[in-house]
Amino acid sequence: MANLIVTPSLISDLSLLNEELKIKSNIEKISFEEFISENSITLFENDNYKFIYDKYVSYAELNKINFNFNENYIFQIKKQNLSKFSNENSEINVHYIEQKKEKEIFPWDFTKILFSSKIQLQSEIVDHFCIDENTFKQFLLYFHKELIRLKLTFLYDDEEISNVLVEKIDYKYQLARERKSKYNIDDIDKSLENIYKIEKLILKSGFNSENAKRFIVSSKSLLQF
Protein backbone atom coordinates (compact mmCIF):
# COMPACT_ATOMS: atom_id res chain seq x y z
CA MET A 1 0.00 0.00 0.00
CA ALA A 2 1.27 3.46 -0.91
CA ASN A 3 2.22 5.89 1.84
CA LEU A 4 2.07 9.69 1.59
CA ILE A 5 4.35 11.84 3.71
CA VAL A 6 2.94 15.32 4.22
CA THR A 7 5.94 17.48 5.08
CA PRO A 8 6.89 21.19 4.82
CA SER A 9 10.38 20.27 3.61
CA LEU A 10 11.71 17.27 1.71
CA ILE A 11 13.01 14.41 3.83
CA SER A 12 15.95 12.16 2.94
CA ASP A 13 16.68 10.63 6.35
CA LEU A 14 15.29 7.08 6.48
CA SER A 15 15.40 7.03 10.27
CA LEU A 16 12.54 9.56 10.35
CA LEU A 17 10.43 7.23 8.19
CA ASN A 18 11.22 4.13 10.23
CA GLU A 19 10.18 5.96 13.38
CA GLU A 20 6.89 7.22 11.94
CA LEU A 21 5.77 4.47 9.53
CA LYS A 22 6.98 1.47 11.55
CA ILE A 23 7.34 -0.57 8.35
CA LYS A 24 8.92 -3.95 9.03
CA SER A 25 10.29 -4.50 5.53
CA ASN A 26 13.32 -2.68 4.14
CA ILE A 27 12.96 0.83 2.70
CA GLU A 28 15.00 1.73 -0.38
CA LYS A 29 15.69 5.33 -1.39
CA ILE A 30 15.20 6.08 -5.10
CA SER A 31 15.00 9.27 -7.12
CA PHE A 32 11.83 10.37 -8.89
CA GLU A 33 13.56 9.72 -12.21
CA GLU A 34 14.26 6.12 -11.15
CA PHE A 35 10.64 5.74 -10.04
CA ILE A 36 9.38 6.84 -13.46
CA SER A 37 11.78 4.42 -15.17
CA GLU A 38 10.64 1.53 -12.96
CA ASN A 39 6.99 2.17 -13.69
CA SER A 40 7.56 2.21 -17.43
CA ILE A 41 8.58 -1.46 -17.40
CA THR A 42 7.09 -4.66 -15.98
CA LEU A 43 8.40 -5.30 -12.48
CA PHE A 44 8.62 -8.37 -10.34
CA GLU A 45 6.68 -8.02 -7.10
CA ASN A 46 8.82 -6.82 -4.23
CA ASP A 47 7.76 -6.51 -0.59
CA ASN A 48 10.32 -3.80 0.10
CA TYR A 49 9.13 -0.20 0.16
CA LYS A 50 10.70 2.37 -2.14
CA PHE A 51 10.97 5.96 -0.95
CA ILE A 52 11.09 8.84 -3.45
CA TYR A 53 13.35 11.21 -1.56
CA ASP A 54 14.20 14.01 -4.00
CA LYS A 55 10.87 15.47 -5.14
CA TYR A 56 7.34 16.33 -4.05
CA VAL A 57 4.96 14.18 -6.09
CA SER A 58 1.54 15.32 -7.30
CA TYR A 59 -1.57 13.23 -7.88
CA ALA A 60 -1.62 14.33 -11.54
CA GLU A 61 1.90 12.89 -12.06
CA LEU A 62 0.95 9.52 -10.57
CA ASN A 63 -2.37 9.42 -12.40
CA LYS A 64 -0.62 10.14 -15.68
CA ILE A 65 1.37 6.90 -15.44
CA ASN A 66 -1.64 4.93 -14.09
CA PHE A 67 0.15 4.27 -10.82
CA ASN A 68 -1.33 1.44 -8.74
CA PHE A 69 -1.70 2.76 -5.17
CA ASN A 70 -1.56 -0.79 -3.83
CA GLU A 71 2.16 -0.87 -4.61
CA ASN A 72 4.74 -0.33 -1.87
CA TYR A 73 5.95 3.21 -2.49
CA ILE A 74 6.43 6.19 -0.19
CA PHE A 75 5.89 9.64 -1.66
CA GLN A 76 6.35 13.12 -0.26
CA ILE A 77 3.63 15.68 -0.92
CA LYS A 78 2.76 19.22 0.06
CA LYS A 79 -0.14 19.71 2.45
CA GLN A 80 -2.17 21.76 -0.04
CA ASN A 81 -2.10 18.83 -2.51
CA LEU A 82 -3.41 16.18 -0.10
CA SER A 83 -7.06 16.69 -1.07
CA LYS A 84 -6.23 15.67 -4.66
CA PHE A 85 -5.62 12.12 -3.39
CA SER A 86 -9.11 11.81 -1.86
CA ASN A 87 -10.27 9.26 -4.47
CA GLU A 88 -7.50 6.90 -3.32
CA ASN A 89 -8.15 7.17 0.43
CA SER A 90 -8.86 3.46 0.87
CA GLU A 91 -5.54 2.53 -0.74
CA ILE A 92 -3.09 4.94 0.92
CA ASN A 93 -1.73 5.74 4.35
CA VAL A 94 -1.10 9.40 5.18
CA HIS A 95 1.57 10.55 7.63
CA TYR A 96 2.55 14.02 8.83
CA ILE A 97 6.25 14.53 9.49
CA GLU A 98 8.06 17.74 10.34
CA GLN A 99 11.82 17.43 10.46
CA LYS A 100 13.68 18.48 13.55
CA LYS A 101 15.48 21.71 12.87
CA GLU A 102 19.13 20.99 12.36
CA LYS A 103 22.15 23.26 12.14
CA GLU A 104 22.12 24.89 8.72
CA ILE A 105 24.94 23.92 6.38
CA PHE A 106 26.22 26.64 4.09
CA PRO A 107 28.10 26.29 0.78
CA TRP A 108 31.30 27.61 2.40
CA ASP A 109 31.10 24.86 5.00
CA PHE A 110 30.66 22.25 2.28
CA THR A 111 33.62 23.47 0.20
CA LYS A 112 35.86 23.09 3.26
CA ILE A 113 34.83 19.44 3.37
CA LEU A 114 35.77 18.99 -0.29
CA PHE A 115 39.23 20.45 0.30
CA SER A 116 39.96 18.40 3.42
CA SER A 117 41.01 14.75 3.46
CA LYS A 118 40.39 14.74 7.24
CA ILE A 119 36.63 15.22 6.82
CA GLN A 120 34.64 12.46 5.13
CA LEU A 121 31.62 13.13 2.95
CA GLN A 122 28.37 12.41 4.78
CA SER A 123 25.45 11.21 2.69
CA GLU A 124 23.02 13.56 4.48
CA ILE A 125 25.10 16.62 3.59
CA VAL A 126 25.60 15.48 -0.01
CA ASP A 127 21.84 14.84 -0.30
CA HIS A 128 21.16 18.34 1.02
CA PHE A 129 23.21 20.05 -1.68
CA CYS A 130 21.96 17.72 -4.43
CA ILE A 131 18.27 17.74 -3.48
CA ASP A 132 17.28 20.18 -6.25
CA GLU A 133 18.78 22.30 -8.99
CA ASN A 134 18.56 25.60 -7.11
CA THR A 135 20.42 24.33 -4.02
CA PHE A 136 23.09 22.64 -6.14
CA LYS A 137 23.66 25.74 -8.25
CA GLN A 138 24.02 27.92 -5.15
CA PHE A 139 26.79 25.62 -3.97
CA LEU A 140 28.31 25.46 -7.46
CA LEU A 141 28.45 29.27 -7.70
CA TYR A 142 30.32 29.57 -4.41
CA PHE A 143 32.63 26.63 -5.22
CA HIS A 144 33.45 28.14 -8.62
CA LYS A 145 34.43 31.46 -7.05
CA GLU A 146 36.61 29.68 -4.47
CA LEU A 147 38.50 27.95 -7.28
CA ILE A 148 38.85 31.14 -9.34
CA ARG A 149 40.22 32.99 -6.29
CA LEU A 150 42.65 30.12 -5.67
CA LYS A 151 43.79 30.14 -9.31
CA LEU A 152 44.38 33.89 -9.25
CA THR A 153 46.73 33.55 -6.27
CA PHE A 154 49.20 31.93 -8.66
CA LEU A 155 49.22 35.10 -10.78
CA TYR A 156 48.36 38.18 -8.72
CA ASP A 157 48.58 39.71 -5.27
CA ASP A 158 45.53 40.00 -3.03
CA GLU A 159 44.67 43.59 -3.91
CA GLU A 160 44.63 42.82 -7.63
CA ILE A 161 42.46 39.74 -7.05
CA SER A 162 39.96 41.69 -4.93
CA ASN A 163 39.64 44.24 -7.72
CA VAL A 164 39.01 41.53 -10.30
CA LEU A 165 36.44 39.71 -8.14
CA VAL A 166 34.95 42.94 -6.76
CA GLU A 167 35.14 41.84 -3.14
CA LYS A 168 36.95 42.92 -0.01
CA ILE A 169 40.07 41.18 1.22
CA ASP A 170 39.13 38.96 4.17
CA TYR A 171 39.80 35.51 5.64
CA LYS A 172 39.07 33.86 2.26
CA TYR A 173 42.32 35.31 0.91
CA GLN A 174 44.41 33.88 3.72
CA LEU A 175 42.68 30.53 3.16
CA ALA A 176 43.41 30.67 -0.58
CA ARG A 177 47.10 31.38 0.10
CA GLU A 178 47.27 28.43 2.50
CA ARG A 179 45.67 26.14 -0.08
CA LYS A 180 47.94 27.36 -2.87
CA SER A 181 50.92 25.45 -1.48
CA LYS A 182 49.01 22.18 -1.84
CA TYR A 183 48.21 22.50 -5.54
CA ASN A 184 49.52 23.38 -8.94
CA ILE A 185 47.49 25.39 -11.41
CA ASP A 186 46.64 22.26 -13.43
CA ASP A 187 44.75 20.84 -10.42
CA ILE A 188 42.62 23.96 -10.27
CA ASP A 189 42.01 24.05 -14.03
CA LYS A 190 40.84 20.42 -13.93
CA SER A 191 38.35 21.26 -11.18
CA LEU A 192 37.07 24.29 -13.10
CA GLU A 193 36.72 22.15 -16.22
CA ASN A 194 34.54 19.71 -14.25
CA ILE A 195 32.28 22.60 -13.21
CA TYR A 196 31.84 23.65 -16.82
CA LYS A 197 31.01 20.03 -17.73
CA ILE A 198 28.30 19.62 -15.08
CA GLU A 199 26.80 23.01 -15.97
CA LYS A 200 26.72 22.00 -19.64
CA LEU A 201 25.12 18.66 -18.74
CA ILE A 202 22.40 20.41 -16.71
CA LEU A 203 21.65 22.75 -19.62
CA LYS A 204 21.52 19.84 -22.07
CA SER A 205 19.72 17.16 -20.05
CA GLY A 206 18.27 18.93 -17.02
CA PHE A 207 19.26 18.57 -13.39
CA ASN A 208 19.88 15.06 -12.09
CA SER A 209 20.77 14.55 -8.43
CA GLU A 210 22.87 11.46 -9.14
CA ASN A 211 25.02 13.40 -11.62
CA ALA A 212 25.41 16.14 -9.02
CA LYS A 213 26.55 13.59 -6.42
CA ARG A 214 29.08 12.08 -8.83
CA PHE A 215 30.44 15.59 -9.47
CA ILE A 216 30.87 16.18 -5.73
CA VAL A 217 32.63 12.85 -5.13
CA SER A 218 34.92 13.51 -8.11
CA SER A 219 35.71 17.05 -6.90
CA LYS A 220 36.66 15.85 -3.42
CA SER A 221 38.83 13.07 -4.82
CA LEU A 222 40.68 15.64 -6.94
CA LEU A 223 41.08 18.40 -4.35
CA GLN A 224 41.30 16.90 -0.86
CA PHE A 225 44.64 17.21 0.88
Wavefront OBJ file of the C-alpha trace (Angstrom):
o trace
v 0.000 0.000 0.000
v 1.272 3.460 -0.906
v 2.215 5.893 1.839
v 2.068 9.690 1.586
v 4.355 11.841 3.709
v 2.936 15.323 4.223
v 5.937 17.484 5.083
v 6.891 21.185 4.817
v 10.380 20.274 3.605
v 11.710 17.266 1.712
v 13.007 14.411 3.832
v 15.951 12.163 2.944
v 16.681 10.626 6.353
v 15.286 7.082 6.476
v 15.399 7.030 10.268
v 12.543 9.555 10.347
v 10.433 7.233 8.190
v 11.223 4.131 10.230
v 10.180 5.958 13.380
v 6.885 7.224 11.942
v 5.766 4.475 9.529
v 6.982 1.467 11.551
v 7.340 -0.570 8.352
v 8.917 -3.948 9.030
v 10.294 -4.503 5.528
v 13.317 -2.681 4.144
v 12.959 0.833 2.703
v 14.998 1.732 -0.378
v 15.685 5.331 -1.391
v 15.205 6.079 -5.097
v 14.996 9.267 -7.123
v 11.827 10.368 -8.885
v 13.555 9.717 -12.210
v 14.259 6.124 -11.148
v 10.639 5.740 -10.036
v 9.377 6.835 -13.457
v 11.782 4.420 -15.166
v 10.642 1.530 -12.959
v 6.990 2.171 -13.685
v 7.559 2.210 -17.433
v 8.583 -1.457 -17.402
v 7.091 -4.659 -15.979
v 8.400 -5.298 -12.480
v 8.616 -8.374 -10.343
v 6.681 -8.024 -7.103
v 8.820 -6.822 -4.230
v 7.757 -6.507 -0.586
v 10.318 -3.800 0.097
v 9.132 -0.199 0.161
v 10.696 2.373 -2.142
v 10.968 5.963 -0.951
v 11.090 8.840 -3.446
v 13.348 11.207 -1.559
v 14.202 14.012 -3.998
v 10.870 15.469 -5.140
v 7.344 16.330 -4.053
v 4.961 14.175 -6.085
v 1.539 15.318 -7.302
v -1.574 13.226 -7.885
v -1.615 14.325 -11.536
v 1.900 12.889 -12.060
v 0.950 9.519 -10.574
v -2.371 9.415 -12.400
v -0.622 10.143 -15.682
v 1.374 6.901 -15.438
v -1.636 4.935 -14.085
v 0.150 4.269 -10.818
v -1.327 1.440 -8.737
v -1.702 2.756 -5.171
v -1.560 -0.793 -3.827
v 2.162 -0.871 -4.611
v 4.738 -0.327 -1.875
v 5.951 3.206 -2.486
v 6.430 6.185 -0.190
v 5.886 9.640 -1.663
v 6.353 13.123 -0.261
v 3.629 15.676 -0.922
v 2.758 19.220 0.057
v -0.143 19.705 2.452
v -2.172 21.755 -0.040
v -2.102 18.833 -2.512
v -3.410 16.177 -0.098
v -7.065 16.685 -1.072
v -6.226 15.673 -4.655
v -5.622 12.116 -3.394
v -9.108 11.810 -1.862
v -10.272 9.256 -4.470
v -7.504 6.904 -3.318
v -8.150 7.169 0.432
v -8.861 3.462 0.868
v -5.543 2.528 -0.735
v -3.095 4.937 0.917
v -1.726 5.741 4.347
v -1.096 9.399 5.176
v 1.573 10.548 7.631
v 2.553 14.016 8.835
v 6.251 14.533 9.490
v 8.060 17.735 10.344
v 11.815 17.427 10.463
v 13.676 18.479 13.555
v 15.480 21.710 12.872
v 19.131 20.994 12.359
v 22.147 23.256 12.140
v 22.123 24.893 8.723
v 24.943 23.916 6.385
v 26.220 26.645 4.094
v 28.102 26.288 0.778
v 31.299 27.611 2.401
v 31.099 24.861 5.005
v 30.662 22.255 2.283
v 33.617 23.474 0.196
v 35.858 23.088 3.262
v 34.826 19.435 3.375
v 35.767 18.987 -0.294
v 39.228 20.449 0.303
v 39.963 18.396 3.424
v 41.006 14.746 3.464
v 40.390 14.744 7.237
v 36.625 15.220 6.821
v 34.639 12.459 5.132
v 31.616 13.129 2.951
v 28.374 12.406 4.779
v 25.445 11.210 2.691
v 23.015 13.555 4.485
v 25.102 16.618 3.589
v 25.596 15.480 -0.014
v 21.837 14.840 -0.302
v 21.162 18.340 1.020
v 23.214 20.049 -1.683
v 21.956 17.721 -4.429
v 18.269 17.742 -3.482
v 17.282 20.179 -6.250
v 18.778 22.302 -8.992
v 18.564 25.602 -7.107
v 20.420 24.326 -4.020
v 23.090 22.639 -6.138
v 23.657 25.739 -8.254
v 24.018 27.922 -5.147
v 26.786 25.616 -3.966
v 28.311 25.457 -7.457
v 28.448 29.266 -7.700
v 30.322 29.567 -4.410
v 32.632 26.633 -5.216
v 33.452 28.143 -8.617
v 34.431 31.462 -7.052
v 36.606 29.675 -4.474
v 38.504 27.951 -7.277
v 38.848 31.142 -9.344
v 40.224 32.989 -6.292
v 42.652 30.120 -5.675
v 43.793 30.138 -9.307
v 44.381 33.892 -9.247
v 46.730 33.546 -6.265
v 49.202 31.935 -8.655
v 49.218 35.095 -10.782
v 48.363 38.180 -8.717
v 48.580 39.715 -5.274
v 45.529 39.999 -3.026
v 44.673 43.585 -3.907
v 44.634 42.821 -7.632
v 42.461 39.738 -7.047
v 39.958 41.688 -4.934
v 39.638 44.244 -7.718
v 39.010 41.533 -10.303
v 36.441 39.713 -8.141
v 34.945 42.940 -6.761
v 35.138 41.839 -3.141
v 36.949 42.917 -0.011
v 40.069 41.175 1.221
v 39.131 38.961 4.166
v 39.805 35.513 5.642
v 39.073 33.857 2.257
v 42.319 35.307 0.906
v 44.413 33.885 3.718
v 42.683 30.530 3.160
v 43.410 30.669 -0.583
v 47.099 31.376 0.097
v 47.273 28.426 2.498
v 45.666 26.139 -0.075
v 47.941 27.358 -2.873
v 50.923 25.446 -1.476
v 49.014 22.177 -1.837
v 48.206 22.503 -5.541
v 49.517 23.385 -8.938
v 47.489 25.394 -11.409
v 46.639 22.258 -13.434
v 44.747 20.844 -10.421
v 42.616 23.965 -10.267
v 42.014 24.051 -14.027
v 40.837 20.420 -13.932
v 38.350 21.262 -11.181
v 37.071 24.293 -13.101
v 36.717 22.148 -16.217
v 34.539 19.712 -14.254
v 32.283 22.597 -13.208
v 31.839 23.649 -16.817
v 31.009 20.034 -17.732
v 28.305 19.624 -15.079
v 26.803 23.010 -15.974
v 26.724 22.003 -19.644
v 25.118 18.664 -18.744
v 22.404 20.413 -16.713
v 21.653 22.746 -19.621
v 21.516 19.841 -22.066
v 19.716 17.159 -20.048
v 18.272 18.934 -17.022
v 19.260 18.573 -13.387
v 19.883 15.059 -12.092
v 20.765 14.553 -8.426
v 22.867 11.456 -9.143
v 25.018 13.396 -11.625
v 25.408 16.140 -9.021
v 26.546 13.589 -6.418
v 29.076 12.085 -8.826
v 30.442 15.586 -9.472
v 30.873 16.179 -5.734
v 32.633 12.853 -5.128
v 34.921 13.513 -8.107
v 35.711 17.046 -6.904
v 36.657 15.846 -3.423
v 38.828 13.070 -4.824
v 40.681 15.639 -6.942
v 41.075 18.399 -4.347
v 41.298 16.902 -0.860
v 44.637 17.206 0.880
l 1 2 3 4 5 6 7 8 9 10 11 12 13 14 15 16 17 18 19 20 21 22 23 24 25 26 27 28 29 30 31 32 33 34 35 36 37 38 39 40 41 42 43 44 45 46 47 48 49 50 51 52 53 54 55 56 57 58 59 60 61 62 63 64 65 66 67 68 69 70 71 72 73 74 75 76 77 78 79 80 81 82 83 84 85 86 87 88 89 90 91 92 93 94 95 96 97 98 99 100 101 102 103 104 105 106 107 108 109 110 111 112 113 114 115 116 117 118 119 120 121 122 123 124 125 126 127 128 129 130 131 132 133 134 135 136 137 138 139 140 141 142 143 144 145 146 147 148 149 150 151 152 153 154 155 156 157 158 159 160 161 162 163 164 165 166 167 168 169 170 171 172 173 174 175 176 177 178 179 180 181 182 183 184 185 186 187 188 189 190 191 192 193 194 195 196 197 198 199 200 201 202 203 204 205 206 207 208 209 210 211 212 213 214 215 216 217 218 219 220 221 222 223 224 225
